[in-house]
Amino acid sequence: MSQQVEIEAVVLAGGLSRRMDRNDKGLITLADKPMVSYVLERLQPQVQHIRINANQNQQQYAQFGYAVFADKLPGFMGPLTGMYSALVDTKADYVLVVPCDCPLLPKDLAARMLTQLLADNADVAVATDGERDHSVVLLIKPKLAESIRIFLETGRRRVDMWYGDFRVTRVSFADQPEAFVNVNTPEDKQQLAEVIAQS
């Protein structure tokens, strides 16, 4: 990347995968490769650093060659906990957060998110597919870490409720309608494998 600022990508793989029979979604094989490997391959050319947030199977995630870290707050409180844990430790100017189960992420995700965040002087950029927000695909300023901790202490968990308190810009990827297709059920996995096989 030729940008002046430093972006670190954090792949969220810390969930319990309740809808996938508690199988670790990032490590599920999709067209002969672990799903997270597609995400990492998409991110690697776009950012200076990548880390993986995982609360289980950490040794397996470490085999991909990136630093792995667990949630810093107890209780499996969802993706915001992974975001908080990433933000408090980063040395980058911005953190790009993505889930481990979006193997078709845009190859220009970081650049477009940063460009619009700067243009709109926003604190958070959230990706949309042109119709709805994808609230775990975010570019965030690290200074917002403490606000996440305070938000979680109130018992709330929803990412979109948290970022609603800040200056948010929405970045449309309507030109890439399948970019944020993710895997929540075995049926989703089969459909996505077919898409990858045809690409």
Backbone as JSON, one array per atom type, in Angstrom:
{
  "sequence": "MSQQVEIEAVVLAGGLSRRMDRNDKGLITLADKPMVSYVLERLQPQVQHIRINANQNQQQYAQFGYAVFADKLPGFMGPLTGMYSALVDTKADYVLVVPCDCPLLPKDLAARMLTQLLADNADVAVATDGERDHSVVLLIKPKLAESIRIFLETGRRRVDMWYGDFRVTRVSFADQPEAFVNVNTPEDKQQLAEVIAQS",
  "N": [[0.84, -1.19, 0.0], [0.42, 2.28, -0.62], [-0.22, 4.23, 1.11], [-0.06, 6.87, 3.56], [-0.79, 6.41, 6.16], [-1.02, 3.9, 8.77], [-2.51, 0.79, 8.69], [-4.0, -1.79, 10.49], [-5.23, -5.03, 10.13], [-7.76, -6.94, 11.66], [-8.9, -10.1, 12.16], [-11.88, -11.46, 13.07], [-12.37, -14.22, 14.9], [-13.47, -15.24, 17.12], [-15.89, -16.22, 18.04], [-18.6, -18.45, 19.12], [-19.86, -20.01, 17.26], [-22.53, -21.01, 17.11], [-24.54, -21.63, 15.28], [-23.3, -23.31, 13.58], [-23.05, -25.84, 14.64], [-21.21, -25.53, 16.67], [-18.77, -25.79, 15.47], [-15.62, -24.42, 14.64], [-15.81, -21.63, 12.81], [-13.9, -20.29, 11.18], [-12.04, -22.26, 10.64], [-13.31, -24.18, 9.24], [-13.41, -26.26, 6.4], [-13.44, -25.03, 3.15], [-13.98, -25.5, -0.11], [-11.56, -26.99, -0.17], [-9.79, -25.55, 1.47], [-9.08, -23.97, 4.65], [-11.58, -21.74, 5.8], [-10.8, -19.23, 6.86], [-8.38, -18.81, 5.62], [-8.89, -17.78, 3.08], [-9.84, -15.25, 3.73], [-7.57, -14.11, 4.94], [-5.8, -14.12, 2.77], [-7.05, -12.29, 1.09], [-6.78, -9.97, 2.6], [-4.02, -9.57, 3.01], [-2.45, -8.15, 0.95], [-3.42, -5.61, 1.37], [-3.0, -4.3, 3.79], [-0.75, -3.3, 6.49], [-0.32, -4.87, 8.73], [-1.59, -7.89, 10.22], [-3.75, -9.43, 12.52], [-5.23, -12.13, 14.41], [-8.18, -12.66, 16.11], [-8.99, -14.97, 18.4], [-10.62, -17.29, 20.48], [-10.51, -19.92, 20.88], [-8.84, -22.89, 19.69], [-6.34, -21.71, 19.19], [-3.69, -22.39, 18.53], [-3.97, -23.62, 16.06], [-4.86, -21.47, 14.52], [-2.59, -19.89, 14.7], [-0.87, -21.13, 12.97], [-1.19, -19.99, 10.53], [0.53, -17.94, 10.39], [0.27, -15.45, 11.57], [-0.1, -13.14, 14.33], [-1.97, -14.22, 17.15], [-4.66, -13.52, 19.29], [-6.57, -13.53, 22.34], [-9.87, -12.63, 23.61], [-9.94, -9.8, 25.75], [-11.76, -9.32, 27.65], [-14.01, -11.05, 29.79], [-16.46, -13.7, 29.17], [-17.46, -14.15, 26.56], [-18.72, -12.06, 24.91], [-19.36, -11.35, 22.34], [-18.69, -9.86, 19.04], [-17.88, -7.21, 19.59], [-16.22, -7.4, 21.79], [-13.92, -8.6, 20.79], [-13.16, -6.54, 19.07], [-12.63, -4.46, 20.88], [-10.47, -5.66, 22.24], [-8.59, -5.74, 20.23], [-8.21, -3.02, 19.61], [-7.12, -1.89, 21.94], [-4.55, -2.78, 21.98], [-3.31, -2.17, 19.59], [-0.85, -0.63, 17.45], [-1.26, 0.74, 15.25], [-2.63, 3.29, 13.02], [-5.25, 2.99, 12.29], [-7.75, 0.44, 12.64], [-8.82, -2.26, 10.8], [-11.56, -4.19, 10.83], [-12.72, -7.45, 10.31], [-14.87, -10.31, 9.71], [-14.22, -13.87, 10.19], [-15.46, -15.41, 8.34], [-15.99, -14.46, 5.77], [-15.12, -15.03, 2.87], [-14.96, -13.76, 0.4], [-14.16, -11.13, 0.51], [-13.79, -7.66, -0.49], [-11.09, -6.78, -2.66], [-10.18, -4.27, -2.57], [-10.9, -3.27, -0.16], [-9.72, -2.04, 2.21], [-8.53, 0.32, 1.21], [-10.71, 1.74, 0.09], [-12.36, 2.04, 2.3], [-10.75, 3.61, 3.99], [-10.32, 5.92, 2.44], [-12.92, 7.03, 2.29], [-13.53, 7.37, 4.99], [-11.66, 9.31, 5.76], [-12.37, 11.38, 4.02], [-14.9, 12.04, 4.94], [-14.36, 12.75, 7.48], [-14.76, 10.92, 9.6], [-15.28, 8.76, 12.49], [-15.7, 6.08, 12.38], [-15.88, 3.74, 9.77], [-18.24, 1.92, 8.02], [-18.91, -0.98, 6.18], [-21.17, -1.44, 3.47], [-23.51, -3.3, 1.48], [-24.82, -1.88, -0.3], [-27.44, -2.11, 0.33], [-27.7, -2.92, 3.0], [-26.05, -2.46, 6.17], [-22.92, -3.97, 7.01], [-22.09, -4.88, 9.86], [-19.86, -5.89, 11.14], [-17.76, -5.38, 9.55], [-15.57, -3.11, 9.57], [-13.8, 0.02, 9.7], [-11.87, 1.45, 12.12], [-11.06, 4.01, 14.49], [-8.44, 3.76, 16.84], [-8.77, 5.16, 19.25], [-11.32, 4.79, 20.13], [-11.56, 2.62, 21.75], [-12.04, 2.58, 24.6], [-14.66, 3.43, 24.74], [-16.04, 1.22, 23.8], [-15.65, -0.66, 25.85], [-17.03, 0.58, 27.96], [-19.61, 0.65, 26.87], [-20.16, -2.13, 26.68], [-20.24, -2.74, 29.36], [-22.69, -1.83, 30.12], [-24.33, -3.83, 29.43], [-25.11, -4.09, 26.86], [-24.72, -5.34, 23.49], [-24.8, -5.09, 20.75], [-23.21, -4.28, 17.75], [-23.9, -2.25, 15.91], [-25.42, -0.56, 17.48], [-23.49, 0.41, 19.19], [-21.66, 1.86, 17.48], [-23.35, 3.77, 16.59], [-23.23, 6.0, 18.17], [-21.24, 7.61, 17.25], [-19.41, 9.54, 14.78], [-20.19, 8.32, 11.78], [-19.41, 6.82, 8.7], [-20.76, 5.39, 5.77], [-19.72, 2.93, 3.58], [-20.18, 2.04, 0.38], [-20.27, -1.05, -1.24], [-21.67, -1.89, -3.41], [-21.06, -2.55, -5.95], [-19.87, -4.95, -5.76], [-21.55, -7.38, -5.14], [-21.43, -9.89, -3.86], [-19.5, -9.74, -1.97], [-19.63, -9.74, 0.83], [-20.84, -12.05, 1.58], [-21.49, -14.51, 3.93], [-20.9, -17.31, 6.17], [-23.14, -19.09, 7.95], [-24.57, -21.38, 8.26], [-24.56, -24.92, 7.44], [-25.69, -25.08, 4.9], [-25.2, -22.55, 3.82], [-22.44, -22.76, 3.59], [-22.13, -24.73, 1.59], [-23.28, -23.43, -0.63], [-21.53, -21.27, -0.91], [-19.12, -22.55, -1.44], [-19.65, -23.47, -3.97], [-19.79, -21.06, -5.38], [-17.12, -20.17, -5.13], [-15.8, -22.2, -6.49], [-16.55, -21.66, -9.06], [-15.33, -19.29, -9.59]],
  "CA": [[0.0, 0.0, 0.0], [1.21, 3.51, -0.71], [-0.82, 5.24, 1.96], [0.78, 7.41, 4.61], [-1.21, 5.91, 7.47], [-0.84, 2.47, 8.99], [-3.74, 0.05, 8.97], [-3.88, -3.18, 10.91], [-6.47, -5.79, 9.98], [-8.04, -7.92, 12.69], [-9.89, -11.08, 11.74], [-12.64, -11.92, 14.23], [-12.65, -15.66, 14.89], [-13.61, -15.53, 18.54], [-17.25, -16.6, 18.41], [-18.88, -19.83, 19.51], [-20.38, -20.72, 16.08], [-23.68, -21.8, 17.55], [-25.34, -22.12, 14.15], [-22.51, -24.29, 12.83], [-22.81, -26.96, 15.56], [-20.03, -25.17, 17.45], [-17.52, -25.92, 14.71], [-14.95, -23.13, 14.51], [-16.11, -21.25, 11.42], [-12.71, -19.95, 10.41], [-11.26, -23.45, 10.32], [-14.09, -25.08, 8.4], [-12.86, -26.36, 5.05], [-14.28, -24.5, 2.08], [-13.26, -25.75, -1.37], [-10.24, -27.56, 0.12], [-8.94, -24.7, 2.31], [-9.79, -23.37, 5.77], [-12.25, -20.52, 5.37], [-10.04, -18.03, 7.23], [-7.25, -18.59, 4.72], [-9.35, -16.88, 2.01], [-9.9, -13.91, 4.31], [-6.19, -13.64, 5.11], [-5.24, -13.86, 1.43], [-7.64, -11.04, 0.59], [-6.31, -8.83, 3.39], [-2.57, -9.43, 3.08], [-1.89, -7.06, 0.13], [-4.11, -4.35, 1.61], [-2.68, -3.69, 5.09], [0.62, -3.52, 6.94], [-0.3, -5.91, 9.77], [-2.81, -8.67, 10.42], [-3.85, -10.28, 13.71], [-6.43, -12.96, 14.47], [-8.82, -12.74, 17.43], [-9.57, -16.3, 18.56], [-10.72, -17.74, 21.87], [-10.31, -21.37, 20.88], [-8.01, -23.35, 18.56], [-5.36, -20.66, 18.9], [-2.51, -22.95, 17.87], [-4.3, -23.83, 14.65], [-4.86, -20.17, 13.85], [-1.22, -19.38, 14.64], [-0.18, -21.77, 11.85], [-1.29, -19.16, 9.32], [1.67, -17.03, 10.4], [-0.07, -14.14, 12.13], [-0.31, -13.13, 15.78], [-3.31, -14.61, 17.58], [-4.93, -13.03, 20.63], [-7.91, -13.81, 22.87], [-10.61, -11.51, 24.17], [-9.43, -9.29, 27.01], [-12.89, -9.24, 28.57], [-14.58, -12.4, 29.93], [-17.88, -13.93, 28.97], [-17.88, -14.31, 25.16], [-19.77, -11.05, 24.71], [-19.59, -11.05, 20.94], [-17.63, -9.24, 18.26], [-17.35, -5.98, 20.18], [-15.13, -7.73, 22.7], [-12.75, -8.76, 19.94], [-12.77, -5.22, 18.58], [-12.0, -3.79, 22.01], [-9.19, -6.3, 22.51], [-7.69, -5.33, 19.16], [-7.94, -1.58, 19.65], [-6.3, -1.48, 23.08], [-3.17, -3.24, 21.77], [-2.75, -1.82, 18.29], [0.03, 0.54, 17.28], [-1.62, 1.31, 13.95], [-3.5, 4.47, 13.02], [-6.63, 2.51, 12.13], [-7.93, -1.01, 12.66], [-9.84, -2.79, 9.88], [-12.12, -5.4, 11.44], [-13.51, -8.29, 9.4], [-15.14, -11.63, 10.27], [-13.43, -14.95, 9.61], [-16.27, -16.22, 7.43], [-16.32, -13.71, 4.54], [-13.99, -15.33, 2.0], [-14.96, -12.98, -0.85], [-13.97, -9.71, 0.84], [-13.25, -6.85, -1.59], [-9.64, -6.63, -2.71], [-9.91, -2.84, -2.34], [-11.66, -2.93, 1.04], [-9.03, -1.1, 3.09], [-8.33, 1.61, 0.53], [-11.97, 2.46, -0.05], [-12.84, 2.41, 3.64], [-9.93, 4.71, 4.49], [-10.58, 7.11, 1.63], [-14.19, 7.66, 2.66], [-13.45, 7.8, 6.39], [-10.93, 10.58, 5.79], [-13.14, 12.41, 3.3], [-16.05, 12.43, 5.76], [-13.86, 13.04, 8.84], [-15.54, 10.03, 10.45], [-14.59, 7.92, 13.47], [-15.92, 4.7, 12.0], [-16.42, 3.46, 8.44], [-18.88, 0.61, 7.99], [-19.17, -1.44, 4.81], [-22.52, -1.85, 3.11], [-23.61, -3.92, 0.15], [-25.74, -1.03, -1.04], [-28.77, -2.26, 0.91], [-27.64, -2.99, 4.46], [-24.73, -2.41, 6.79], [-22.27, -5.19, 7.5], [-21.6, -4.18, 11.05], [-18.56, -6.38, 11.61], [-16.73, -4.98, 8.59], [-15.42, -1.73, 10.02], [-12.51, 0.67, 9.9], [-12.1, 2.12, 13.4], [-9.95, 4.7, 15.14], [-8.14, 3.1, 18.12], [-9.19, 5.95, 20.42], [-12.67, 4.41, 20.52], [-11.53, 1.39, 22.55], [-12.65, 2.72, 25.91], [-16.11, 3.55, 24.57], [-16.58, -0.14, 23.67], [-15.68, -1.26, 27.19], [-18.13, 1.21, 28.71], [-20.84, 0.18, 26.24], [-20.38, -3.52, 27.08], [-20.56, -2.79, 30.8], [-24.12, -1.55, 30.27], [-25.06, -5.04, 29.06], [-25.45, -4.09, 25.43], [-23.75, -6.11, 22.7], [-24.93, -4.9, 19.3], [-22.18, -3.42, 17.19], [-24.47, -1.06, 15.29], [-25.84, 0.36, 18.55], [-22.29, 1.08, 19.69], [-21.09, 2.88, 16.59], [-24.34, 4.82, 16.36], [-22.91, 7.17, 18.98], [-20.1, 8.31, 16.69], [-19.51, 10.0, 13.39], [-20.06, 7.1, 10.99], [-19.62, 6.91, 7.26], [-21.08, 4.09, 5.18], [-18.97, 2.76, 2.34], [-20.95, 1.09, -0.43], [-19.61, -2.0, -2.15], [-22.76, -2.44, -4.22], [-20.47, -3.06, -7.18], [-19.38, -6.3, -5.47], [-22.68, -7.83, -4.34], [-21.17, -11.11, -3.09], [-18.29, -9.53, -1.17], [-19.81, -9.97, 2.27], [-21.55, -13.3, 1.82], [-20.79, -15.24, 4.98], [-21.31, -18.69, 6.4], [-23.74, -19.32, 9.25], [-25.17, -22.71, 8.29], [-23.95, -25.82, 6.44], [-26.21, -24.75, 3.56], [-24.41, -21.4, 3.37], [-21.11, -23.25, 3.21], [-22.22, -25.42, 0.3], [-23.52, -22.43, -1.67], [-20.32, -20.47, -1.09], [-18.13, -23.41, -2.09], [-19.99, -23.5, -5.39], [-19.39, -19.77, -5.94], [-15.66, -20.15, -5.21], [-15.4, -23.15, -7.53], [-16.83, -21.06, -10.37], [-14.58, -18.03, -9.76]],
  "C": [[0.88, 1.24, 0.0], [0.7, 4.59, 0.23], [0.13, 5.65, 3.07], [0.45, 6.8, 5.97], [-1.04, 4.4, 7.54], [-2.16, 1.84, 9.39], [-3.39, -1.36, 9.4], [-5.23, -3.85, 10.72], [-6.58, -6.8, 11.11], [-9.18, -8.82, 12.2], [-10.57, -11.64, 12.98], [-13.0, -13.4, 14.07], [-12.93, -16.13, 16.32], [-14.94, -16.06, 18.98], [-17.4, -18.08, 18.71], [-19.55, -20.64, 18.4], [-21.59, -21.59, 16.4], [-24.47, -22.38, 16.38], [-24.58, -23.11, 13.27], [-22.12, -25.45, 13.74], [-21.53, -26.79, 16.35], [-18.72, -25.53, 16.76], [-16.93, -24.53, 14.53], [-15.04, -22.69, 13.05], [-14.87, -20.97, 10.59], [-11.92, -21.14, 9.94], [-12.04, -24.47, 9.51], [-13.53, -25.08, 6.98], [-13.89, -25.9, 4.03], [-13.49, -24.63, 0.79], [-11.79, -26.07, -1.1], [-9.3, -26.68, 0.94], [-9.74, -24.21, 3.51], [-10.36, -22.01, 5.37], [-11.44, -19.26, 5.68], [-8.88, -17.77, 6.28], [-7.64, -17.69, 3.54], [-9.36, -15.44, 2.5], [-8.5, -13.32, 4.43], [-5.54, -13.31, 3.77], [-5.79, -12.57, 0.84], [-7.05, -9.82, 1.3], [-4.82, -8.54, 3.2], [-2.0, -8.32, 2.2], [-2.41, -5.67, 0.52], [-3.63, -3.59, 2.84], [-1.25, -4.02, 5.49], [0.73, -4.66, 7.95], [-1.64, -6.61, 9.83], [-2.68, -9.43, 11.74], [-5.18, -11.04, 13.67], [-6.92, -13.01, 15.91], [-9.52, -14.09, 17.54], [-9.54, -16.69, 20.03], [-10.61, -19.25, 22.0], [-9.45, -21.71, 19.66], [-6.92, -22.35, 18.18], [-4.12, -21.19, 18.19], [-2.76, -23.18, 16.39], [-4.32, -22.5, 13.89], [-3.44, -19.62, 13.71], [-0.45, -19.98, 13.47], [-0.29, -20.96, 10.56], [-0.22, -18.07, 9.3], [1.41, -15.65, 10.95], [-0.28, -14.26, 13.64], [-1.77, -13.44, 16.1], [-3.5, -14.11, 19.01], [-6.37, -13.33, 21.02], [-8.58, -12.53, 23.34], [-9.99, -11.09, 25.5], [-10.53, -9.11, 28.05], [-13.55, -10.62, 28.63], [-16.01, -12.48, 29.42], [-18.35, -14.09, 27.54], [-19.01, -13.34, 24.8], [-19.93, -10.61, 23.27], [-18.47, -10.27, 20.28], [-17.07, -7.95, 18.86], [-16.19, -6.25, 21.14], [-13.83, -7.94, 21.93], [-12.24, -7.43, 19.42], [-12.06, -4.44, 19.68], [-10.6, -4.35, 22.24], [-8.15, -5.94, 21.46], [-7.26, -3.88, 19.31], [-7.0, -1.21, 20.8], [-4.83, -1.85, 22.88], [-2.53, -2.75, 20.48], [-1.8, -0.63, 18.36], [-0.26, 1.24, 15.96], [-2.5, 2.55, 14.11], [-4.98, 4.08, 12.96], [-6.62, 0.99, 12.2], [-9.1, -1.37, 11.73], [-10.31, -4.12, 10.45], [-12.95, -6.14, 10.41], [-13.79, -9.62, 10.09], [-14.34, -12.7, 9.55], [-14.17, -15.72, 8.53], [-16.78, -15.43, 6.23], [-15.19, -13.9, 3.53], [-13.91, -14.51, 0.72], [-14.82, -11.48, -0.59], [-13.4, -8.93, -0.35], [-11.73, -6.73, -1.51], [-9.22, -5.17, -2.52], [-10.61, -2.35, -1.08], [-10.97, -1.84, 1.86], [-8.92, 0.28, 2.46], [-9.63, 2.4, 0.45], [-12.53, 2.91, 1.31], [-12.06, 3.62, 4.17], [-10.22, 6.0, 3.74], [-11.85, 7.81, 2.07], [-14.18, 8.12, 4.11], [-12.76, 9.15, 6.49], [-11.73, 11.69, 5.13], [-14.29, 12.93, 4.15], [-15.65, 12.78, 7.2], [-14.62, 12.22, 9.88], [-14.65, 9.3, 11.46], [-14.63, 6.45, 13.08], [-16.42, 4.67, 10.56], [-17.01, 2.06, 8.48], [-19.2, 0.25, 6.54], [-20.65, -1.76, 4.63], [-22.48, -2.51, 1.74], [-24.54, -3.1, -0.74], [-27.15, -1.08, -0.49], [-28.73, -2.29, 2.43], [-26.2, -2.92, 4.94], [-24.23, -3.81, 7.1], [-21.45, -4.76, 8.71], [-20.35, -4.78, 11.68], [-17.48, -6.22, 10.54], [-16.56, -3.47, 8.76], [-13.98, -1.27, 9.93], [-12.7, 1.62, 11.08], [-10.84, 2.85, 13.85], [-9.7, 4.06, 16.51], [-8.62, 3.86, 19.35], [-10.58, 5.56, 20.91], [-12.72, 3.19, 21.43], [-12.31, 1.52, 23.86], [-14.17, 2.83, 25.81], [-16.76, 2.17, 24.41], [-16.68, -0.79, 25.04], [-16.85, -0.72, 28.01], [-19.48, 0.73, 28.18], [-21.17, -1.25, 26.69], [-20.76, -3.63, 28.54], [-22.03, -2.47, 31.07], [-24.98, -2.77, 29.91], [-25.46, -5.1, 27.6], [-24.34, -4.76, 24.64], [-23.73, -5.72, 21.23], [-23.95, -3.87, 18.77], [-22.78, -2.14, 16.63], [-25.0, -0.07, 16.33], [-24.63, 1.11, 19.11], [-21.83, 2.17, 18.74], [-22.09, 3.98, 16.26], [-24.08, 6.09, 17.15], [-21.8, 8.04, 18.38], [-20.38, 8.82, 15.28], [-19.18, 8.81, 12.48], [-20.24, 7.43, 9.51], [-19.86, 5.51, 6.71], [-20.45, 4.01, 3.8], [-19.65, 1.66, 1.53], [-20.04, 0.24, -1.31], [-20.69, -2.68, -2.99], [-22.26, -2.99, -5.54], [-19.92, -4.47, -7.01], [-20.4, -7.01, -4.58], [-22.42, -9.07, -3.49], [-20.03, -10.95, -2.09], [-18.45, -9.92, 0.29], [-20.69, -11.18, 2.57], [-20.78, -14.07, 2.88], [-21.47, -16.59, 5.23], [-21.83, -18.84, 7.82], [-24.35, -20.71, 9.39], [-24.42, -23.61, 7.3], [-24.43, -25.54, 5.02], [-25.46, -23.55, 2.97], [-23.05, -21.85, 2.85], [-21.14, -23.9, 1.83], [-22.4, -24.42, -0.84], [-22.25, -21.62, -1.96], [-19.23, -21.27, -1.76], [-18.38, -23.46, -3.59], [-19.59, -22.21, -6.08], [-17.88, -19.72, -6.13], [-15.16, -21.06, -6.33], [-15.57, -22.56, -8.93], [-15.99, -19.8, -10.63], [-13.16, -18.27, -10.22]]
}
